[in-house]
Every structure is written in structure tokens, then in C-alpha cells.
Amino acid sequence: MHLGRWLLKNLLAGMGIGLLFILVHPREMPQETLYEQQAGEATPLMPPTPTLPPRRVGIVAGHAGGNDPGAVCPDGVTEVQVNQAVARHVKTLLEGKGFTVDVLEEFDPRLNGYRALALVSIHADSCTLSPDLSGFKLAVSSALARSGEARRLLRATRLKQCLADWYQAETGLFFHEDTVTPDMTEYHAFEEIHPETPAVIIEVGFLRGDYDLLVHHPEIPARGIAQGVLCFARTQGWNVLPLPKPTTTPAPNRP
Ligand SMILES: [Zn+2]
């Protein structure tokens, strides 16, 4: 037989058998074969679509909604007032960047299973300790650190690092690492939110030593937090620029 005809005949016969096989066993095509065929392509048939985390941020205004106002100053200023003022400014700044921002109370029912790009809980430290104490603190969950969940821990640590860098840059305060307490590392909300939501708690300063900044200029600590969240958003694939420099900078009277 002529070679061309022989090939054509066998090819047609092969196609016929193949078609018959598909018709008779439409659901019995081995998955491995399909997979191998796809894998062998120069370009994948269905390239993976990168999924961005939600453009939503949770801000806990520490002590809000409860009977405990947190730290109290001799003049009656309370920590919860400061936390709420800072949280409000953070919300405005991040909403200006297109984020949905939930300002949550300390024991907000929405914390259960809460999903977002990030959760930041805002607190402030004592108003009665030495006036020389100044600085901010940040902590991620110690349970997460112990868990061996490397991917989730790395993400939370990135959030913490972004906040540390930007908070220091915007406020001029330093990281007061020595006074991070189990109250921070075992913070209740860490256990309540969805495990995929990276979370940190920040003590924005000492109410006594950093009184003027925290009480009279809450927009400055808020900028530090918002910039930190935007920095973290960039590490997670969101194309967002830092906040522009404020047009008028009030000069806080810091020690
Ligand atoms: Zn507090």
C-alpha cells in the first residue's frame, strides 16, 4: 500500500476508535492524561489568576463599647477617647485610598471570624507611669508565633514591620520593645478573627509621656498607622501609594 494512504487509513481508524471510546465512555477519560496534555503545553491553558486580599481593613478602637476606659489621666482624659480619635482619623485616611474600613469596638461581635486585609487594634499606654516613658509598641499573636504556621506568621510580621517603620517615621516615636506585655501578645481578638486575617495590636504611645501628641494631635499617630497599612497592602499586591505629605504640619510639643 502507498505509505501516505496507509497512514491516512490508520489515522482515520484511530480517530474512529477514539471517537467511539469518548462516545461510549464520556466520563471515563483518565484525568492524568488530560492533566499531562495540559502540562505539556508551552503555555498553560488556564493560567492561575492572582487573587488579591479584600480591600477591607478592621480598626479596633481599644476599650470602645465597654465599661473599662483603659488608662485614665489625672485631668480626666481617657485612653478610650484617644483610641477612638486615632481610629476615626485612620478610617478617613484609608477610605481616601479606596479601602473599606470597619471601626470596631473592643468586644465587637463582628470580630468573630472577621476577614480583612488586616486588623489593627489601637491602644495607648499608662497615664500614670513616669513622664520619661515614651514610645510605641507592636505585637503579633504569640499563639501564632508558636503555631508553626509560617505563612500566616510571616504575613502578620510583615504587617507589624510596615507599621513599625511608618509609625516611627510619621510620629518620631521609637519602638519601646521592653514593655511589650502578654496583654498584647495574647490579645483576645487574635483568637476571634478569621485565621487568614493578619492582625497586630499597637500601643500608640504612653498617655503621660506622649500626651501632647496623642491627645492634641491624634491625626499624626493615625497617619503612621494608615501608612503602615498601605505599606502592608503593597506587599500583598495592592497598587497603592503612600499618603502624600500633609500640607500643614502642626508642630507637636513632644519631649
Ligand atoms: Zn488599652
Residues whose N, C-alpha, C, O or C-beta is under 5 A from the ligand:
A	BS01	ZN	G62 G70 H123 A124
